[in-house]
Amino acid sequence: MTKNSIKITSGIYRSRAITTPGGKTHPMGERERLALFNMISDYIPGAVLLDAFAGSGSLGIEALSRGAEEVTFIENNSNAIKTIKDNLAALGAEGEVVGSKVSTFSTDKVYDVILADPPYDDFKIGEVTHLLQFLKEGGVFVLSHPGEVPDLPGMELDKSRKYAGATISIYFK
């Protein structure tokens, strides 16, 4: 497995490189990450955030860099889990890394912001909707997805933007 690196785009870790686990994981591109965080920048400072399908942890680390108070990373792949932990340690950052499938993740915690970037080659809407129960009322749900914008139960679509083969949709609860 080849490991590559990507750079954090803004905040206290700006321009710092983190590694990606390689293999099947595919981190969101810099352009898309910048666009995503520009769309939700007002909701990040002080947020309790969940990074689902975390991969390298780049989205959650970007949120920490921009002032999120707390980030939980959900990842099922053991190589990716190690990469997230290594990336956090290299930056001197803290976050909770949960080794779990998104579909079986459970917690009593509620989140201000949930970022979901599931694998496009195995996109399952049921895994995405499972996460909605952990979003607080008035919270922001960000979904990176292929194809048409999904209708998520109990959620209001705020905006959706296409970037090459990806679409980023922002919902509010």
N, C-alpha and C positions, 0 to 999 in steps of 0.2 A: 504494500500500500504506500503510495506516494503522499507525503504530507506537503502541503503548500502553506503559504501565509497570506493573510489579508490585513489591511490596516483599518484601525478604528478611525471613523471619519470626523468625530467632533468630541468636545468635552475634555475632561482631565486626562484621558488616555489617547487623545488625538494623535494620529500618526504612529502610534505604537502598533507593532505587528503582533498578531496572534496566529497560531497554527490552525490548520484545518485537518480533520482526521483522514481525509482522502476516502477511498472506497466509494460507497454509494452516496455518501453525503455530498451535498452541493450547496455551499453557502450562498446566501443572497449577494448579488453583486453590489459594488460600492454605490453605483448610481441609484439602484433601487433602495438600498439602505438609507441613503441621504434623503430620497424622496419620502420614504416611509416616516422617518423621524421628523422631517419638516412638517408633515401632515399632523403629527401628534405631539409636537414639541411642548405644547402647553400642559400636557397631561403627565409628562415624565418626571419633573422635579418632585421629589418626595414620594413617588409612587411605590406601591407594593406590586411587583410585576411578575408575571409568569411567562417564561420562554418555553413554549411547547415545541417538540420535535427539534430540540436545541442544536444538534450537530456539533459545531465548533463552539457554540455559545456566543457567536458574534452579535446576535440581536440583543440578548440580555446584557452582554458586556458593553455594548453601545449604549444601552439604557443606563447602566451604572455610570458610565463615563459622562452621561448627560444629567446625572443627579437623581436617578431612581434610588429610593431608600433601601430597597430590598428586592432581590431577584431569586426566583426559584427556577431552575433549569430542569426540564423533563427530557430524558433521553434514554433509549432502550439499548443502543449499541455500546458495548463495553469499550471499544477503542475510542468512540466519541466521548464517552463519560470521562475517560482518562484525559483526553485532549482538553475538555472544558476545565477540569480540575487543574491541569498544568497551565492553561491560559490564565485562570484566576490567580494562581500562585505567582506566575511571572509578572503580573501587573500589581500584585499586592492587593488584589480585590477580594471581596467576599461574596459568596452566593451559596445557596443550597442546591446541590446537585442530586436529583432523584433518579435512580436507575429504575425506570418503569416504562411500560407501554403507555401511551397517552390514553388508550381505551380503558385501562384499568387503574389509572392514576386516581388517588383519593386523598383528600385533605379536608380539614375543618377550616382552613384559611380561605379568605375571599380576597380577590385581587382587584386593584384599581385598573390595571391594564393587562390584557393577555395578548401575547404575540404568538401566532401559529403559522409556521412555514412547513407544512407537511410535504413529504416526497410527492412530486407530481406524477411519478410513474406508478404510484400506489395510493392515490388520493381517495380517502374514505370519508365521506361527509359525516358518518356516524361518530368517528373519532373527533372530528371538529366540534360537533354539537355536544359531545360529552363534556367538553371544557366549559361550556356556557354556565353550568351550575356553580362554577367557582368564581364567576365575575360578579362583583358587587353591583348593586343598583346604581345606575348612572355611570358605570364603568365603560371602558373602551376595549373593543375586541378588534384586533388587526389580523386579517387573513390574507396570506399570499397563496394564490391558487391558479390552476390552469383553467381555461375555458370561461364559461358564463359565470356571472356573479351569483353565488348561491343565496337562497332565501333562508335565513337562519331564524328558527322559532324564538319569539320574544325579543328579537333584536331589530333595531332600526338602522338601515343602511344610510351612512352619512355621505360617503364618497367612494369612488372606485376609479383607479387609474391603471392603464395598461403600460407595461414596459417589456418590449420584445415578446417572449412567450409567457410572461408572468402578468398577473393582475393582482394589485394590492387593493383590498377593500377594507374600509373602516366602518365599524358598526358601533352603536351605543345601545346600552341596555336600559 
